[in-house]
């Protein structure tokens, strides 16, 4: 029965994520915000709600390995999603179409993952008002980084220019900005509930299967809670909004590290980074290396051939499975 509830929660997550992406696209078109801002802040925040409820719920039921594994595994899976869709749409060369400003969010996400890796290695169990010092540093870094990014110059590529070479959009109804905002909020609430159910059933699956909370968190639950990002990216690409798609992934990765640190506020038994399994370090370091590859894809010059263009995405996809293999056998 636990597997049925898990699948139902996953199905609800996928359905509402599709709605979120459509509403976000309308908001980016009919308000002053562009695809990059809506993707990085609104869509990334909404699609990260399952991670919020999953990690907080996991901490409450005293299973911090699911909480930590879920957040790090979600980041790993998010980069995998981005690389997989880039390979699928390789003729459109998504990394060249997207705004160059995305490299700032990619760098901030990488820096936050490095801080998490250092926290896992150091294992310093020092708290301030019940919150780990490392968690406070990570949350503060995220806030300062987002403040700096919000003041960055406007994107070099407009939505219209990016849309000229992108996949053809799916049909969508004429939705007003007000309707889109209300629908976005309702869909976000449904995703919030689905995330709670995923964490509870995931904890039971870890017990029933004996696979261990670290692997279940970093692979099974992480992949499931990242379904909104995957569906949102696909929907955004079909809507010819590359910046919305890329922003959703990179924004979610940054926010995930903030959520992981914020989970330490709920965990009052010490530092969540010092009490978690050492196997999470593999996911953190592996995820950081894959983000470096993605940044390389953003910053390099236009590739003369599809093969050379696809190299970063191929390395990212292969790297994802290598990291999961190492985590499973650790």
C-alpha positions, 0 to 999 in steps of 0.5 A: 500500500505504501508504494501506491500512496508514493505513486499517487503523490508522484502523479499529483506532483507531475500534474500540478507541475505542468500547471505551474509551468503554464501559469509561470509562462503567462506571468512572465509574458503578461507582467514586467518580469521576464522568463529568467526572473520568473523561472529563477524565483517564482517557478524555482520556488514553487517546484522546490516546495516538495523538497521543503515539505519532504526535508522538514517532514523527514527531520520531524520524523527523525530521519535526517538522512532522507532530509539531507539526501533529498536536497543533495540528490535533487540538485544532482537530478536537476542538473541531470534533467537540464543535460538530458533535455539539452541532448534531446533538443541538441539541434536548438543548442539550449545553452547558447540560446539561454541568457548569459546571466544564468551563469551567475545563478549557476556560480552561486549554486556551485558555491552553496554546494561547496559550502555544504560539502565543507560542512559535511567534511568538517562535521562541526557540531557547533550551534547558535540558538539551536541552529548549526553555525554552518547552516547559518553561513549557508543561509546568509550566503544564499540571501546575500547572493540573491541580493547581488544577482537581482542587481545584475544587468539585464539579460543579453538575449531577449525572450523573442530572440531566444524563441526564434530557434526553440521548439514549437510551443504547445497550445495554451489557452488565453489566460489572464495575468490574474488567473495565472497568479491565482492558479499558480498559488493553488497549484503550489499548495497542492505540490506542498501537500504532495511533498509531505506525503512523499517524505512519509511514504519514502521513509517507510519504503526505506524500512520495507526495502532495506535500501537505507535512508541515504540512498532512498533520499538521494535517489528515489525521493530526490528524483520524485520531488524533482519531477516538478522541475523536470515537467516544468522544464519540458513545458517551458521548452514547449512554450518556447521559453528557454530562460524560464526552463533554465532559470527553474533548474538553476534557481531550484538548485540554489534554493535547495541548499537554502532549504537544506540549511533551513532544515537545521532550524527544525532539527534541534539535536545538533547540526544536521550536517554533522549527524548525517551519513558520510555517504552524502559527501559523495552526492555533494561533491559529485553534484558540485562537479556536474555543476562545473560542467554545466557552467562550462557549457554556458561560458564556452564559445559556440561549438562548430558541430553538434557533437562537440556542443553535446559533450558537456551534457553527455558528461553530465548524464554519465556522471549522474549515474556514476555518482548514484552507483557510488552512493548505493554501494557506499 
